[in-house]
């Protein structure tokens, strides 16, 4: 049986996972009566809740005597590290582009990586059935993007398909009959080269590890593509680092091949196959597994560096230990280090404080997803405000900061306020054009630190209709100070459950973040002050009941619904002297220093 290895790459929400669903169904991977969840490849709880792909996943299908291994990749720029690793183990890519939105920032990012590796993409203009679709214009925009990225002649002569992944059809020309995905399967078999397995079969076994997965029974499952030779169950192998240093020697206890959505144990796999291997205890992503005589490691592609970091520490609030079971710094450290082993896009190191750790990643979403995962595992944590990671120019010694390319689709009536807000945040407007009826597409370059906390403000300014996409662009000289949050906060000065009467009387002071009955403590942030300064208030003060002021004499209290912040919103909202307290049951905001007297002493000039 011949073999093809492909990855599906695209901007977020352009239909990668939905297309893979249809490919699996039409290839006969599922039984006719089998119940399969929508977006079957998105198996994680967070992936299903958020409707996004977070981890790259492998699957395979058989089509007329050809086995096609498919890797579904994330679309968000924050998870770009997953995409970069995966591209090194495939022979071709399918580039999906939305028929209405056209090429977007992440389209450019993933295509740059694919072209640099010499891959020849198959382009699919997806969602051509959208009412606002413009498939032929998008085709021209894709060609222009290839040319702008210095694609070679063969890459510029890319095969082209129009498709509706949701409805399960693809055609060479829009006038063709809309039946099934047969034209796509034919293009893959015809255009993607088969692995040159026979040439390398007689060489010693070697494989670059691209993903890692923990298994309760087998330990580490190391997934990658076999570069040379064959691997069999029970064979002795070794793992070496990129510098050639030996990590460990072991025997292969299991070899798994991907069949549909499951892993199937096999006795032997050969060059070109994508497999998962069990039996090693220390090897991780970017390490080379090979026969004992292998000396040189397989080169791993460089990964773009993290641009954002937070400090994670133990939960030290008065309510610590009520919800979570994992509260010790040792347990938190072990979990973070384990995460860093399998996720090359993040970095973890010990902070100066012995109970704190520095977690660096690509963006707020990536960090938020990891922290939400820890929260669901029973951890209690304190999270600092995200901060940008600066670099120093080796030639001039100048301070450099990460700059992001932002593409915004917004109603024309809101374009002015968006441009005004971003230019005050040191953004630079590079392009503005019409994007359909009443819509504008803005392209700006803006410092990463200016976008921390901007998403909520953006949605407010555009009445929830704007769409903001961002991707790392480059490092540039520091742009100067950027104004942060203008309003102060309302801080509890007491411990106990919040009372509706007290919150009602505080409403003219600002908006609330808590409901009546919520447990509060001294130093906890319960709302946003309507003025620029912080204000200590008492949210547990009840009404004094006497024979003059009886319980039922006043009208029933009607509170304005509070603003309940999500984890990412809370992380973006806090200032440097504040923390986000994360537990399995709650997300709270607090001051680093809980007692008002201590805060005043720290703020006083020396």
N, C-alpha and C positions, 0 to 999 in steps of 0.2 A: 504494500500500500504506500503510495507516495504521500509526502508530508509538506504542509505549508505552516509557517509560524507568522502570525500577524498580530498587530496591536491596533485598537481603535482609539483614536485621539480626537479631541475636539474641545471647544470652549464649553463651559458649564451649561447644562440644560439644552444642548443641541441634539440630544437623542441617542447617545451612545448605548446606554444600558437597555433602552427600549428596543433598539435595533438588534442587539445581541439576543434578547428574548425571542424575537421573531426568527432569527437565524437558527436558533436551537429548535424551535417548534417545527419549522419547515424542513429541517434536515432529518426529522424523525427521531431526534434525541429523546423526546418525551413520548409516552404512549398517547394514543388518541383520547383516552378517557382520563388521563392523568391531570390532577389539579395542580397547577403551577401558579405561584404568586406573581403578581405584576412586578416588573423589575427584579426578576429572580436572582440576578447577580448581586444586588444590594442586600446582602444577608444580615448586616449588622443592625441593631436597634436604632442607633443614631442615623444610619444611612436611610432607613425607612422613614423615620420621623421627619428628617430634614429634606428628603427627596434628593439627596446628593450621593455621589460615590466618593468614599473616603480612602479606601484601600484598593489597590489594583488586584484583580483576581483573574485566574486562568480557567479556561474551559476548553472543550474541544467538541468537534462534530465530524461526522463522516458525510462526504458528498461525492457520490458516484466514483468510489474507489480512492478518494483522496481524504486523508485526515487533516483537518484544519484546526490547529491550536490557536485560540483567540485569547488575547489579554484585554480586559475592559479596564480602562484607566480613569482616574479622577479628572474632572474638568476645572476645579478651582485652583488658582495659582498657589494657594497655601499648601496644596498637596503635590506640587510640581516635582518634588523629590521622588515620588512614586513613579511618575512618568519617565523621568530621566533614567532610572534604573531599568525599567521594563524595555525601553527601546533598544537596549544593548543585547537583548536575547531574541529579537524577531528579525525576519528577513524582509518584511514589508509592513506598511501601515495603511489604514483606511482613515482618511481625514474627513470628518463630518463637519459641514457648515450649514447653519440655519438659512433657509431660503428667504427669510425676511430680514434677519439681523446681519447676515453676511459675516465676513471675517472679523473676529473680536480679539481683544488683547491676548487671551490664552490660546486662541488659534495661532497667532503669530509666535507665541512662546514655544508651543509643542512642535510646530512646523519647523522652527529654527533648529531644534534639537534633532528632529528626524532627518532634515537635509544635511546637517553636519555629519551625521553617521553614514551618509551615502545611501539612505533608503529612498525608494521611489514610490511616493504615495499614490493611492487610488482616491480620487476626490468624489465625495457624494454630497450633492446639494440636497439636504434633508428637509422634511416638512414643506414640500412644494404645494401641498394642499391648503396651506394657510391662506386666508383671504388677502392678507397683505404681502404674500410671497412675491418675490421678484427673481426667480431662479436664473434667468440669463444674465441679468446685471451682476448677481452674486458670482456667477461663473467668471465674468470678466474681472471682478474684484479679487477673486482667488488667484487668477493668473498674474495680476499686478503684484499681489503679495509674494508669489513665488519669485517673480523677477526682482522685486525689491530685496529679497533675501539671498540673491545671487545663486539661485538654483541653476544647475547645469542643464544642458540641452535635453538630456533624457528625462530629467525631473520635470522640466517645463512641459514636456509632451505627456502630461499625466492623463491616464484614463479617467473618464467622466461619467457619472451616473446621476440621475434624478430619482429621488425616493421619498416614500412616506414610511418611516420606520414603524410608526404606530399601526398603520394599516397593513404593513408587511408586503410592500411591493417596491421594485426598483426597475428603472427602464433606461435604455441608452438615449432615447429621445422622448420628449414629453408627449409626442403624438402616438407613441407605442401603447399597446394594450397594458393596462395596469393589472397584472395577474399575481406574480409572486416575486421572490428574491433570486430566481434563477440567474438573471443577468449579473447579479453581484457575485454569486458563487463562481460563475464562469470567469469573471474578471479576476477573481482571486487566484484561481487555478492557472489562468493564462499569464497573469502579470507578475505575481509574487514568485520569486525563484525558490525552488526546493533547496533544503539544506544540502550542502555538499558532503553528505554523510560517507559515501564510499571512499572518498579521498582520505578521510580522517579516521575511518573505522579501525584500522590496524595500528594506530598510534596509541600511546598510553592514555588512560582515562583522565579527563580534566573538565571542570565545570565551575563557572563563576556563580556565586550565590547572589541572587537578586532580591529575594524576599525570605522572611523567616516567620514561622508560625509555631506557637506553643501547643503541644498535645499532651493531655494528662497521662497518657499511657506510653507514648513513644518518645517523649521529650521534644527536642527541637526538630521541626521539619524544615529543611533547607531546600528552597525551590530555585531552580535555574535551568539554563539550557546546556546540555552536554556539548562541549566544543569538540572534543576528540575522544576516540576510543569507545569502549563499552563499560557499563557498570552492572554488576550482578550482586544479588543478595548474598551476604557473607564475605564479600571481597574486602581485603584490607585497603584502606585509603588513608590519606593524611590531609590536613588543612593547613594552608600557609597564608600569611598576610600579604598585603601589597608590596611590602619591602622584602618579601621572600622568607621571613622568619617563620619557623615551624610553630603552629599553635597546638596541634594534637594529632595523634594517630588513633584510628578506631576501625571497627568493622561495620560494614553497611548492614543494618538490621532490617530495613524495609526500603523498597523503592516503589513510589506511587506514580502512576500516569494519570492524566486528567481525562475523564470521560464524562461529557456533559457537565453536570454540576457536582459530580462526586470524584473522589480520588480512588483509583482502583489499584490494588497491589499487583506488581508484575515482578517476574524473576530477573528480567534483564531489560536494559534500555541502551540505545546506541546514540552515536553522534547525531545532533539535530533535534533529538527529543527534548521536550520540556517536562521535567520530572521533579518530584519532591523526595528527598533522601533523609532517612532517620538513622541515628546511631552515633552522632557527634554531640558533644556536650558544650563546647566552647566556641566553635566556629560561628560566624555571623555574616551579615550582609557585606558584600565587597571582598570576602575571602575566597580563595580558590581551593576547591576540593579536587584531589587527583590521586593517581597511582603513586606508590611510594617512590618511584624513580623520578617523578616530576620535580624540577628544580625552580623554574621561573613561574611566577604567578601570572594569571590573565589580567591584562590591564582593565581597570574599571573606569568608566567615564567620570569626570569630575562633577561634583554636585554643587550647585549654587549655594553660597553661604546663607545662614540665617540673617534676618534683618531686624527682628523684634525679640525682646526678652522680657520675662517677668521673674520676680523672686517668689518662690513658693516656700512657705514655712509652716510650722505646726500651728494649729488653732489655739490661741492663747486667750480667747475671750471667756467671760464668766459662764457662758453656755457650752463650753467645750466638753466633748465626750458624751453629750446627750443622744446624738443621732448615730454617729459613726463608730465603727469597731476598730478602725485603723487610724490611730492618732499619733503614734510615736515617730520621731524623725527618722529612726533607723528603717522602719517599714516604708516610709515615704521615699527615702533615698533608694532602697532596693528596687521599688516599683519604677521609679523614674529612670534608673540606670538600665533596667530591663527594657524599657520602652526605647531608650536611645540605641540599644543594640540592634533592634529591628527597623528603626526609622532613621535613615541617614540624614533626613532633612532637619532633625532637631539635635541640639547639643545640651548636655546637662553637666554642670560642675558645682562643686561645693562653694557656698558663699562664705563671706567672712564670719557671719553669725553661724555658730555650729549647728543650729537647728533650721537653717535655711539653705535653699538650693537655687541656682540660676538656671532657668529653662529658656532656651533660645530656639526660635522657629521662624517660619516664613511669614506669619501674619496672625491677626487676632482670631480668625476662624480656626486655624490649625491648633493654636494654643487652647482656645475655648473647647474644642472637641476633645482634646486630651484631658483637660481638667474635668469636663463633664463625665468622661469615661471613668476617671478616678473617683469622682463623687458617687457614681452608681456602684462602684466596687466597695463602698463603705469607708472611703477616706474622708477625713476632716482636714481642711487646709486653709491657710491665709495667703491671699494672692495680692501682689502689689500692682500698681498701674503699669501697663506695658510701656517699655521704653525702647527707643531706637538704638541699634548697635552702630556706632560710628567707626570709621577707619581713618588712618593717617596716610596721606600721600607720601610714599617713600622718597620722592624727589624733592618736593617743596616743603614737606612737613605740615601741609595744610590739613585741616579737619574736613573729612568727607562724610556725607550722609547719604542714605539710600533714597533714590527718587523713583516714583512709580508712574507708569503710564495709565491714565484713567480715561475710559470711554463711557460717556453718560448719554443715555437716551431719555429725553425728557420732553414734556409738552412745552411748546414755544413760549407760553406765558410764564413759565417758571425758569426759563433758561437764564434770564438776567440775574435772579437772586442766587442761582447756583454759581454762576461765574463770579459774582461779587464775593460770595463766601469763600470760594477757593482761592481767588487772587489775594484776598486778605490773609490767607493761610500760606502765602508764598507760592501759590500755583501759577503756572504759565499756560495760557490758552494757545494751543498749537493749531487747532482746526475747529471749524463750526460749519455744519452743513445740514440741509433738510434730510429728514429720515422718514418720509411718508407724510400722510395727512396730519398737519398740525404738530409734527414732532421735529425735534432738533437733535442732532448727534454732536456732542462736544468731545474733543480730545484735548486733554490737559496733561502736563507733567507737574507733579506735586511731591513735596517731601513726604516720606512715609509717616513721620511724626505728626504731620498736619492732619492725617486721615484717622488717627486714633480718636475714636469717639465721634467721628463725623457722620457715620451712617444714620444714626437716629435723627440728627439734625437735618440731614438730606431728605429723609422720608417725610419729615414735618414740612419742610420748605416746598416739596413737590406734591404734597397731599397724598403721599403713598404711591404716586404713579411713576416716579422716576426709577430707572435701573442703572446702577453704578457697577462697572467692572474695572478691575485693577490688576496690574501685573508689574513685577519688578523690572525697572528699566536700566538703571546704572547708578553709580556713585558720583556725586557732584559736590563741589565746595559747599560748606554750611551756609544756609540761606538766612541765618539770623533768627532772633526770637519770634515765636508765634504765640499769639494770645490764646490762653486756655479757657477753662470754664469761667464764666463771669459771675455766677451766683454762688453764694455761700450755702451752707447746709444747716439743717435743724438737727441738733444733737440731744439725745436723751440725757438727763441729769439724774435719772433714777433707775432702779431695777424693779421689774415686775411686769405684769400683763398690761398692754396699752388699753386705755378706757375710751369709749366712744365720745363721752362728754369732753374729755381733754382734747381729743383730736379735732372735734368740732370747733372748739375755741381756738385751735391753732391754725385753722384753715386760712385765715387772713394773713398768716405769716408766710405761707408758701404751700406747695403741693406735697402730699404725703407719699411715702413709699411703703407704708405698712397698713394693715387692717386692724380694727379693734380686736383685742384678745391676743395679739402677737406679743410674745415675750420680748422685752427690751432690757437693755442694761446701760449703765453709765458709760458714755462714750460712743454708743451706737448711733449711726446716722438714720433718722427716721423720715427725712424729707428734704426738699430743696428750699432754701430761704428765698424770699422774693427780692432780697437785697444782696449786696456783694459780700457781706461779712457772715461768719458763722454765728449761730445763736444756740445757746443751751436752753432747752425747754423741758417741761415736765409732762410726759404723755400718759402718766398713770394717775393723775389727779382726778378724783371723782367728785361728783356734786355733793355738797354738804346737805344731808337730809334732816330737816327739823320740822316742827309742826307748822312753821310758816312756809318752808319750801318742801312741799310733799313730793313724793316720787312721781306722781302722775299729773302734777299741776302744769308743768311745761309741755309744750308740743313735743312730739316724738322727734328725735334728732335725725336729720337726714344728711349723711356724709357724702362728699364728693368721692367717687371711686378713686382709689389710690393708683399711682403709677407703679406697676410691678415690673422691675427690671429683670431681663434675662441675664444669664451669666456673662455673655459678651458685652451687653450694655453696661452691666455693673463694672466690669473690668475697665471699660473705656471711660466711665463716669468719674471714678475716684481720682483724686489728686495724689501728689507724692507723699503727703502726710496722712493718707488714708489707706485702708485695706479692704479687700472683699473676703468675707468669711464664707467658706463653702463647706456645706455638710450634706449628707444624703437627703435631708429633709428641708433645708433652707438655704437661701442666698441672702446674706446680710452685708450691709456696709457699716464700717466703723472707722474711728480715728485710730492711728497707730498708738498714740498716747491716750488712754481712756479718761484719766482724771483731769478736770478743767484746770486746776491749779498747776499741774505739771505742764500742760500745754502752754499756758501763759508764760511760765518761766522759760520754756524753750524758745518761745517767740520773742521774748524781750531782748532788746539789743544788749550786747555784752559791753 
